[in-house]
């Protein structure tokens, strides 16, 4: 059946309401109407949960060159130096703009609003350069930008809309373009079309591909999946960053314990109280995330313990509470007083360093389609992201996209086909969806986790191939729901992660395999896939 499909028009269409999407929308809104789609509440973005801060050079003893070198070092030979230099150079200007134009309240020295920014330090940084708002930086950024977006007459936010697929065209001469999306209006239970010359993917993370993650429930890799399905290039998806310190407690098993705690002197300890990282890396507990996560994983496998501990008890208790009020409150809510008790922590999937291939302005290889923030692969992070460079990349790409988008758009066709439901009916097999959700996430955690092997990757590939066949059959047989759409996306991106990992016959950055434990010069390149060279879409 071909039903009537509501069609909405805008000049700019943005998928996602985190830092990247909101900043882009605000920068272009004076030029024309902007529509933002978000699949839950507008504030339910990945940005909201960012604790540490945004990295930029402000200290007198710091320099752009040192920030660049720290980023390149942690990126393990795969960063794009030009992109790193561009992002680091733009950082101070854009951080000031967030504060001065959009009202983000970053912490200042002595609490004086006219004083310099108070700077923290995190893993892999040689200097203090993390601008923050206590331990809830993302929450504060989201608050300020959402307030500005709600106040702008040219910005409309549609909550509870889940993207199904991108609208695109391909001509006989090989030219192609993107002009919007089909999206499921979850509240009204109907499919709608949103049409625009520019479509911007700012959909964020993919952590829900894994069983254990610090990511919120919305982080289901939707942007990478829909871009890949229309032929956009994606790359370096083998580099999934596992944050070393997720709170280990049954009532708070996705709560992140910020790296900033280690930046202020926190020490990772084994169950017997000994310093885990003392002889493992020159930076000790402040070593880069890939190193720390592997050491914790190895320690848990060796000892049989369920967690390690982050010890803050040797630090001034009043400072600990004032610097990390939200983390202190969450720990206290489950009976852990970090002034007196070491915090039990384990690694969890946290950040996708690869993504949709873009340039410094967020342009993909499909005209009319842009990608900004974590969903993008800009070359800034390489094989491992330097802490707090995530929010930096989000605002740098959003700013670049706002500059370049008007020359990159493609006019939509005169006619947009309505959504064709075919013979789809209401599902009577929803249990299959929930079962496959668990299977995908378990397979990814067990076979494509912190430590990998060819055998594990092959097992993961076979399992996901079977699951994806079931999902495809279900997708065409029954009416779409948010759960089905997200399952379709995480299973596809899981397969893409596996394929990238299978092609990288070395260990580098976040990708560690026991079959190839060393870094090899011949693999000092990106792994790029599209639907012609990668798994079936």
ROLUMZA-169824 format. One record per residue (C-alpha): residue number from 1; x, y, z. Coordinates in nm, 4 decimals. Example, Ala and Ser with C-alpha at 12.3 -4.5 7.8 and 13.67 -1.06 7.14 Angstrom:
ROLUMZA-169824
1,1.2300,-0.4500,0.7800
2,1.3670,-0.1060,0.7140
END
This chain:
ROLUMZA-169824
1,0.0000,0.0000,0.0000
2,0.1236,0.3482,-0.0856
3,-0.0037,0.5781,0.1869
4,-0.0137,0.9559,0.1947
5,0.3254,1.0763,0.3164
6,0.3566,1.4191,0.4799
7,0.6405,1.6086,0.3113
8,0.8256,1.8866,0.4949
9,1.0639,2.1301,0.3277
10,1.3584,2.3249,0.4698
11,1.6775,2.4853,0.3475
12,1.8886,2.2890,0.5954
13,1.8015,1.9498,0.7453
14,1.9989,1.8390,1.0511
15,1.9796,1.4919,1.2064
16,2.0878,1.5149,1.5691
17,2.0614,1.7712,1.8480
18,2.4022,1.7579,2.0150
19,2.6831,2.0124,1.9980
20,2.7585,1.9561,1.6274
21,2.3991,1.9693,1.5049
22,2.2911,2.2635,1.7211
23,2.6020,2.4702,1.6492
24,2.5621,2.4195,1.2728
25,2.1930,2.5075,1.2910
26,2.2594,2.8276,1.4840
27,2.5350,2.9375,1.2459
28,2.3157,2.9000,0.9332
29,1.9706,2.9858,1.0694
30,1.9842,3.3502,0.9628
31,2.0126,3.2328,0.6000
32,1.6964,3.0207,0.5919
33,1.4731,2.7640,0.7644
34,1.6467,2.4840,0.9566
35,1.4737,2.1608,1.0587
36,1.6378,1.9456,1.3266
37,1.5248,1.5839,1.3716
38,1.6029,1.3977,1.6914
39,1.4751,1.0524,1.7774
40,1.4064,1.1195,2.1445
41,1.3924,1.4455,2.3408
42,1.6031,1.7292,2.2021
43,1.8301,1.7226,2.5079
44,1.8853,1.3445,2.4854
45,2.2046,1.3706,2.2832
46,2.5473,1.2219,2.3356
47,2.6827,1.5689,2.4082
48,2.4743,1.5887,2.7245
49,2.6792,1.3087,2.8840
50,3.0251,1.4471,2.8075
51,3.1959,1.5079,3.1399
52,3.5563,1.6100,3.0818
53,3.5551,1.9129,2.8527
54,3.6838,2.0504,2.5248
55,4.0549,2.0728,2.4512
56,4.2075,2.4005,2.3330
57,4.5282,2.5903,2.3953
58,4.4931,2.8764,2.6439
59,4.7706,2.8250,2.9027
60,5.0850,3.0344,2.8858
61,5.3082,2.7271,2.9134
62,5.1206,2.5483,2.6318
63,5.1374,2.5858,2.2531
64,4.9458,2.4865,1.9430
65,5.2439,2.2751,1.8399
66,5.2290,2.0721,2.1622
67,4.8557,2.0086,2.1235
68,4.9162,1.8994,1.7642
69,5.1969,1.6633,1.8665
70,4.9941,1.5119,2.1528
71,4.7080,1.4448,1.9097
72,4.9396,1.2871,1.6522
73,5.1136,1.0727,1.9130
74,4.7914,0.9291,2.0516
75,4.6556,0.8837,1.6970
76,4.9315,0.6275,1.6340
77,5.0335,0.7333,1.2845
78,4.6899,0.7612,1.1219
79,4.5916,1.1217,1.1919
80,4.5652,1.3631,0.9010
81,4.8210,1.6248,1.0059
82,4.6521,1.9008,0.8061
83,4.3186,1.8318,0.9785
84,4.4844,1.8144,1.3205
85,4.6578,2.1474,1.2620
86,4.3364,2.3091,1.1357
87,4.1304,2.1844,1.4322
88,4.3863,2.2830,1.6946
89,4.4274,2.6290,1.5417
90,4.0493,2.6854,1.5310
91,3.9965,2.5549,1.8844
92,4.0565,2.8678,2.0965
93,3.8415,3.0880,1.8720
94,3.5500,2.8460,1.8740
95,3.5648,2.7841,2.2490
96,3.5480,3.1596,2.3048
97,3.2549,3.1771,2.0619
98,3.0663,2.9103,2.2577
99,3.1131,3.1181,2.5709
100,3.0627,3.4680,2.4330
101,2.8063,3.4207,2.1549
102,2.6046,3.1290,2.2922
103,2.6430,3.1680,2.6668
104,2.8198,2.8456,2.7644
105,2.9432,2.8873,3.1227
106,3.2904,2.7357,3.1327
107,3.4712,2.7384,3.4672
108,3.6941,3.0386,3.5232
109,3.9902,3.0828,3.7569
110,3.8599,3.1941,4.0965
111,3.5006,3.1874,3.9695
112,3.5345,3.5327,3.8103
113,3.3435,3.5464,3.4787
114,3.6130,3.7751,3.3325
115,3.9053,3.5571,3.4449
116,4.0877,3.3073,3.2200
117,3.9399,2.9614,3.1715
118,4.0218,2.7052,3.4395
119,4.2040,2.4223,3.2623
120,4.2082,2.0520,3.3414
121,4.4359,1.7754,3.2174
122,4.3457,1.4327,3.0826
123,4.5185,1.1238,2.9468
124,4.7676,1.1775,2.6660
125,4.7869,1.5558,2.7191
126,5.1272,1.6981,2.8078
127,4.9688,2.0198,2.9409
128,4.6532,2.1451,3.1069
129,4.4270,2.2434,2.8180
130,4.0799,2.1008,2.8899
131,3.8182,2.3756,2.9206
132,3.5286,2.2508,3.1319
133,3.2196,2.3196,3.3379
134,3.2899,2.1176,3.6531
135,3.2273,1.7545,3.5525
136,2.9164,1.8266,3.3426
137,3.0612,2.0123,3.0450
138,2.8384,1.8462,2.7876
139,2.5267,1.9188,2.9893
140,2.6173,2.2876,3.0059
141,2.6939,2.3082,2.6311
142,2.3641,2.1355,2.5503
143,2.1727,2.3703,2.7812
144,2.3129,2.6855,2.6247
145,2.2838,2.5806,2.2593
146,1.9332,2.4393,2.2995
147,1.8174,2.7620,2.4610
148,1.9590,2.9573,2.1668
149,1.7997,2.7181,1.9142
150,1.4569,2.7361,2.0774
151,1.4788,3.1148,2.0679
152,1.5623,3.1365,1.6957
153,1.2565,3.1782,1.4708
154,1.4156,2.9899,1.1803
155,1.4917,2.6691,1.3739
156,1.2290,2.3976,1.4182
157,1.3041,2.0862,1.6241
158,1.1038,1.7682,1.5622
159,1.1457,1.5266,1.8519
160,1.0742,1.1522,1.8408
161,1.1679,1.1078,1.4738
162,1.3854,0.8114,1.3715
163,1.5605,0.8218,1.0340
164,1.4761,0.5299,0.8033
165,1.6834,0.6110,0.4963
166,1.8253,0.9050,0.3089
167,1.6540,1.0392,-0.0012
168,1.8961,1.0287,-0.2918
169,1.9221,1.0254,-0.6674
170,2.1699,0.8802,-0.9148
171,2.1756,0.9759,-1.2834
172,2.2852,0.7689,-1.5799
173,2.6031,0.9759,-1.6058
174,2.7022,0.8589,-1.2556
175,2.6284,1.1854,-1.0762
176,2.4444,1.1561,-0.7475
177,2.3137,1.3554,-0.4569
178,2.1190,1.3547,-0.1314
179,1.8110,1.5693,-0.0697
180,1.6638,1.4615,0.2654
181,1.5278,1.1632,0.4557
182,1.2367,0.9368,0.5239
183,1.1793,0.9362,0.8990
184,0.9440,0.7530,1.1314
185,0.7399,0.9898,1.3464
186,0.7347,0.7715,1.6564
187,0.4652,0.9731,1.8312
188,0.2217,0.9665,1.5368
189,0.3343,0.6211,1.4129
190,0.3699,0.7337,1.0529
191,0.6483,0.7835,0.7988
192,0.7230,1.1378,0.6848
193,0.9604,1.2852,0.4276
194,1.1893,1.5808,0.5033
195,1.3353,1.7460,0.1930
196,1.6256,1.9926,0.1790
197,1.9203,2.0847,-0.0461
198,2.1554,2.0149,0.2469
199,2.1278,1.7162,0.4810
200,2.3642,1.7157,0.7791
201,2.4246,1.3974,0.9768
202,2.5101,1.4856,1.3374
203,2.3828,1.1588,1.4824
204,2.6702,1.0873,1.7195
205,2.7885,0.7606,1.8624
206,2.7651,0.3868,1.7980
207,2.8360,0.2491,2.1443
208,2.5081,0.0561,2.1633
209,2.6557,-0.1836,1.9081
210,2.8333,-0.3289,2.2156
211,2.6847,-0.4931,2.5244
212,2.8724,-0.2680,2.7680
213,2.8933,0.1015,2.6837
214,2.8983,0.4463,2.8369
215,2.6687,0.5714,2.5592
216,2.3009,0.6611,2.6007
217,2.0266,0.4507,2.4414
218,2.0106,0.6755,2.1317
219,2.3663,0.5850,2.0204
220,2.2807,0.3196,1.7610
221,2.5067,0.4138,1.4672
222,2.2175,0.5427,1.2558
223,2.4190,0.8024,1.0635
224,2.6925,0.5649,0.9483
225,2.4333,0.3068,0.8433
226,2.2109,0.5354,0.6347
227,2.5099,0.7034,0.4683
228,2.6644,0.3671,0.3777
229,2.3352,0.2461,0.2301
230,2.3282,0.5303,-0.0260
231,2.6929,0.4747,-0.1196
232,2.8903,0.7183,0.0972
233,3.2392,0.6089,0.1997
234,3.3026,0.5093,0.5606
235,3.6324,0.4270,0.7211
236,3.8468,0.3211,1.0182
237,3.5521,0.1672,1.2013
238,3.7833,-0.0874,1.3643
239,3.8967,0.1909,1.5974
240,3.6282,0.1814,1.8661
241,3.7550,0.3496,2.1798
242,3.6822,0.1655,2.5031
243,3.6854,0.4096,2.7920
244,3.8967,0.2588,3.0705
245,3.6795,0.3739,3.3587
246,3.3082,0.3005,3.3578
247,3.1515,0.2659,3.7043
248,3.1193,-0.1017,3.7943
249,2.7912,-0.1296,3.9820
250,2.4638,-0.3047,3.8900
251,2.2656,0.0154,3.9434
252,2.4954,0.2393,3.7368
253,2.6603,0.0225,3.4748
254,2.6727,0.2849,3.1978
255,2.7965,0.5740,3.4118
256,3.1267,0.7195,3.2971
257,3.3991,0.8055,3.5467
258,3.5740,1.0917,3.3701
259,3.9383,1.0782,3.2736
260,3.9645,1.4156,3.4441
261,3.9775,1.2336,3.7798
262,4.3075,1.0802,3.6744
263,4.4101,1.4226,3.5453
264,4.3715,1.5566,3.8989
265,4.5812,1.2770,4.0502
266,4.3590,0.9674,4.0625
267,4.5485,0.6356,4.0571
268,4.4322,0.3080,3.9055
269,4.4883,0.0202,4.1460
270,4.4553,-0.3562,4.1420
271,4.2343,-0.5295,4.3971
272,4.5371,-0.5702,4.6255
273,4.5948,-0.1931,4.6230
274,4.9053,-0.1896,4.4014
275,4.9431,0.0726,4.1270
276,4.8248,-0.0872,3.8010
277,5.0011,0.1491,3.5604
278,5.3194,0.2378,3.7539
279,5.5503,0.0233,3.5416
280,5.3310,-0.0009,3.2324
281,5.3655,0.3476,3.0830
282,5.5705,0.6642,3.1496
283,5.2483,0.8597,3.2073
284,5.1187,0.6051,3.4589
285,4.7417,0.6290,3.5128
286,4.7318,0.9181,3.2642
287,4.8480,0.7029,2.9731
288,4.6336,0.7155,2.6548
289,4.2992,0.5378,2.6724
290,4.3878,0.2460,2.4455
291,4.6858,0.1588,2.6633
292,4.4945,0.1847,2.9916
293,4.1928,-0.0097,2.8639
294,4.4136,-0.2977,2.7446
295,4.6010,-0.3071,3.0748
296,4.2751,-0.3236,3.2715
297,4.1390,-0.5915,3.0383
298,4.4588,-0.7961,3.0776
299,4.4531,-0.7553,3.4567
300,4.0934,-0.8746,3.4833
301,4.1659,-1.1780,3.2669
302,4.4823,-1.2567,3.4649
303,4.3375,-1.2108,3.8125
304,3.9786,-1.3203,3.7611
305,3.8631,-1.0045,3.9408
306,3.5517,-0.8254,3.8156
307,3.6977,-0.4725,3.8242
308,3.9939,-0.2533,3.9150
309,3.9772,0.0604,4.1280
310,4.0304,0.4317,4.0739
311,4.1689,0.5770,4.3946
312,4.1021,0.9419,4.4855
313,4.1301,0.8952,4.8627
314,4.4784,1.0511,4.8884
315,4.3525,1.3852,4.7487
316,4.1942,1.6760,4.9321
317,3.8328,1.5617,4.9890
318,3.6780,1.9088,4.9631
319,3.8483,1.9689,4.6271
320,3.7375,1.6296,4.4958
321,3.3728,1.7081,4.5711
322,3.3858,2.0647,4.4359
323,3.5644,1.9608,4.1138
324,3.3495,1.6532,4.0485
325,3.0093,1.7161,4.2077
326,2.8034,1.5084,3.9637
327,3.0345,1.2077,3.9771
328,3.0491,1.2310,4.3573
329,2.6697,1.2451,4.3788
330,2.6237,0.9467,4.1438
331,2.8782,0.7391,4.3338
332,2.7160,0.8302,4.6669
333,2.3789,0.7215,4.5290
334,2.5114,0.3650,4.5030
335,2.6999,0.3731,4.8329
336,3.0485,0.4748,4.7148
337,3.2115,0.7764,4.8802
338,3.5108,0.8508,4.6576
339,3.6649,1.0639,4.9337
340,3.7070,0.7428,5.1353
341,3.6478,0.4521,4.8956
342,3.8295,0.3607,4.5725
343,3.5826,0.3600,4.2805
344,3.5284,0.0198,4.1103
345,3.5739,0.0617,3.7332
346,3.5812,-0.1443,3.4123
347,3.6291,-0.0551,3.0428
348,3.3246,-0.0016,2.8197
349,3.2664,0.0968,2.4551
350,3.2775,0.4746,2.4426
351,3.3731,0.6501,2.1193
352,3.3831,0.5730,1.7465
353,3.7043,0.7160,1.5967
354,3.6093,0.6175,1.2432
355,3.2884,0.7074,1.0625
356,3.1650,0.8674,0.7431
357,3.4613,1.0005,0.5444
358,3.4568,1.3820,0.5306
359,3.6867,1.6764,0.4664
360,3.7495,1.9599,0.7138
361,3.4148,2.1153,0.6147
362,3.2141,1.8013,0.6811
363,3.1555,1.7226,0.3136
364,3.1033,1.3548,0.2280
365,3.1564,1.2098,-0.1193
366,2.7798,1.2345,-0.1832
367,2.6845,1.5911,-0.2862
368,2.4271,1.7431,-0.0543
369,2.5209,1.5139,0.2355
370,2.7413,1.6369,0.5204
371,2.8534,1.4647,0.8399
372,2.9817,1.6374,1.1535
373,3.0799,1.5311,1.5037
374,3.1448,1.1735,1.6097
375,2.9603,1.0248,1.3116
376,3.2325,1.1653,1.0850
377,3.5853,1.0483,1.0081
378,3.7748,1.3720,0.9534
379,4.1285,1.2480,1.0181
380,4.1568,1.4262,1.3525
381,4.1609,1.1144,1.5696
382,4.3515,0.8573,1.3658
383,4.3776,0.5226,1.5430
384,4.2938,0.6615,1.8880
385,4.1283,0.9827,2.0049
386,4.3087,1.2179,2.2402
387,4.0831,1.2944,2.5382
388,3.8489,1.5958,2.4942
389,3.9284,1.6260,2.1240
390,3.5764,1.4926,2.0595
391,3.3903,1.8130,2.1452
392,3.6668,2.0024,1.9640
393,3.6043,1.8050,1.6437
394,3.2277,1.8521,1.6779
395,3.2465,2.2307,1.6860
396,3.5267,2.2553,1.4280
397,3.3396,2.0427,1.1713
398,3.0087,2.2176,1.2454
399,3.1741,2.5548,1.1905
400,3.3388,2.4343,0.8685
401,3.0132,2.2868,0.7398
402,2.8319,2.6139,0.8037
403,3.0924,2.7909,0.5894
404,3.0798,2.5461,0.2975
405,2.7265,2.4067,0.2888
406,2.5605,2.6516,0.0505
407,2.8017,2.5613,-0.2294
408,2.7588,2.1890,-0.1635
409,2.3799,2.1551,-0.1731
410,2.1774,1.9883,-0.4436
411,1.8261,2.0936,-0.5413
412,1.5635,1.8273,-0.4653
413,1.3658,1.6774,-0.7535
414,1.0229,1.8125,-0.8473
415,0.8520,1.4996,-0.7175
416,0.9250,1.3053,-0.3986
417,0.7887,0.9527,-0.3926
418,0.5652,0.8710,-0.0961
419,0.6740,0.6016,0.1466
420,0.5740,0.2618,0.0054
421,0.4769,0.0228,0.2805
422,0.4060,-0.2597,0.0353
423,0.2370,-0.5579,0.2021
424,0.3908,-0.4908,0.5421
425,0.1729,-0.5644,0.8443
426,0.1839,-0.5213,1.2192
427,0.4413,-0.7509,1.3774
428,0.3465,-1.0584,1.5752
429,0.7122,-1.1559,1.6283
430,0.8551,-0.8696,1.8322
431,1.0470,-1.1201,2.0433
432,1.2756,-1.1729,1.7431
433,1.3768,-0.8084,1.7570
434,1.4699,-0.8125,2.1251
435,1.6529,-1.1448,2.0894
436,1.8583,-1.0223,1.7944
437,1.9394,-0.6988,1.9762
438,2.1035,-0.9046,2.2492
439,2.2773,-1.1370,2.0031
440,2.4361,-0.8541,1.8030
441,2.5662,-0.6733,2.1102
442,2.6933,-0.9948,2.2723
443,2.8741,-1.1037,1.9556
444,3.0418,-0.7650,1.9187
445,3.1521,-0.7601,2.2834
446,3.2804,-1.1179,2.2839
447,3.4508,-1.1267,1.9430
448,3.5259,-0.7649,1.8434
449,3.6210,-0.6129,2.1779
450,3.9379,-0.4683,2.3282
451,4.1528,-0.7679,2.2260
452,4.0810,-0.9448,1.8949
453,4.1995,-1.2338,1.6801
454,4.1290,-1.3580,1.3286
455,3.9304,-1.6468,1.4741
456,3.7154,-1.4201,1.6917
457,3.6508,-1.1810,1.4047
458,3.5450,-1.4657,1.1764
459,3.3051,-1.5971,1.4402
460,3.1592,-1.2500,1.4819
461,3.1206,-1.2087,1.1052
462,2.9348,-1.5399,1.0658
463,2.6966,-1.4627,1.3499
464,2.6141,-1.1162,1.2240
465,2.5621,-1.2423,0.8684
466,2.2929,-1.4811,0.9927
467,2.1315,-1.2214,1.2161
468,2.1256,-0.9635,0.9364
469,1.9453,-1.2076,0.7058
470,1.6734,-1.2468,0.9690
471,1.6527,-0.8723,1.0237
472,1.6209,-0.7991,0.6504
473,1.3379,-1.0501,0.6159
474,1.1631,-0.8986,0.9187
475,1.2159,-0.5421,0.7898
476,1.0306,-0.6100,0.4642
477,0.7549,-0.8211,0.6204
478,0.6432,-0.5922,0.9039
479,0.5775,-0.2212,0.9551
480,0.8827,-0.0283,1.0680
481,0.9319,0.0575,1.4343
482,1.2123,0.2427,1.6092
483,1.3470,-0.0842,1.7552
484,1.3605,-0.2506,1.4131
485,1.5287,0.0496,1.2514
486,1.7930,0.0685,1.5233
487,1.8536,-0.3074,1.5088
488,1.8944,-0.2852,1.1303
489,2.1545,-0.0111,1.1810
490,2.3607,-0.1620,1.4640
491,2.3819,-0.4964,1.2842
492,2.5061,-0.3289,0.9633
493,2.7610,-0.1146,1.1456
494,2.8715,-0.4176,1.3478
495,2.9484,-0.5909,1.0182
496,3.1373,-0.2830,0.8973
497,3.3465,-0.2744,1.2153
498,3.4320,-0.6409,1.1686
499,3.5265,-0.5958,0.8027
500,3.7561,-0.3016,0.8804
501,3.9158,-0.5038,1.1617
502,3.9665,-0.8091,0.9361
503,4.1508,-0.5947,0.6809
504,4.3923,-0.4454,0.9371
505,4.6594,-0.7144,0.9828
506,4.8459,-0.5339,1.2601
507,4.7925,-0.3833,1.6047
508,4.7641,-0.0058,1.6063
509,4.5953,0.2323,1.8471
510,4.2564,0.0972,1.9493
511,4.2805,-0.2111,1.7282
512,4.4766,-0.4852,1.9041
513,4.4903,-0.8400,1.7676
514,4.6861,-1.1298,1.9161
515,4.7569,-1.2620,1.5644
516,4.9425,-0.9454,1.4606
517,5.0645,-0.7875,1.7875
518,5.2980,-0.5291,1.6316
519,5.2431,-0.2145,1.4271
520,5.3386,-0.2556,1.0608
521,5.4423,0.0302,0.8325
522,5.2525,-0.1123,0.5337
523,4.9252,-0.0607,0.7242
524,4.9838,0.3077,0.7994
525,4.6747,0.3959,0.5973
526,4.2997,0.4238,0.6411
527,4.0636,0.1326,0.5772
528,3.7853,0.2742,0.3565
529,3.4667,0.0903,0.2574
530,3.1602,0.1657,0.0520
531,2.8706,-0.0610,-0.0437
532,3.0570,-0.1783,-0.3540
533,3.3598,-0.2978,-0.1561
534,3.2128,-0.3717,0.1858
535,2.9361,-0.5872,0.3358
536,2.5976,-0.6003,0.1680
537,2.3866,-0.3037,0.2751
END
